[in-house]
Amino acid sequence: QVQLAESGGGLVQAGGSLRLSCVASGSISDSNTMAWHRQAPGKQRELVASITSGGSTNVADSVKGRFIISKDNAPNTVYLQMNNLEPEDTAVYYCLYKHSWGSPYWGQGTQVTVSS
């Protein structure tokens, strides 16, 4: 089992910044992917950004140039630096951990609200 602890959400004005953190603990493997997804009211959950244990990243076009994903290996933590936030970024942000095999683990989510 893998446990995920998210932090860093909140309320910010448009143009502001927030940094989300997610610490993974438990049965961590050397080969894994961690990611941030988000779900806005009435919309499907979507990938925001992902990073592999080797450091390869993938960032959604909608946030490219504004959001940066990074990680520390000890402890196994993934960050999402969100800059120049827009009201359209308002959503619940979920951390994901996945081994190179099997099903993913999800965090409980953290609310990000951007006011105009």
RAJOVEN-V121319 format. One line per field, one symbol per residue. ss: DSSP state (A for helix, B for strand, O for the rest). Layout:
ss->???
This chain:
ss->OBBBBBBOOBBBBOOOOBBBBBBBBBOOOOOBBBBBBBBOOOOOOBBBBBBBOOOOBBBOOOOOOOBBBBBBOOOBBBBBBBOOOOAAAOBBBBBBBBBOOOOOBBOOOBBBBBBO
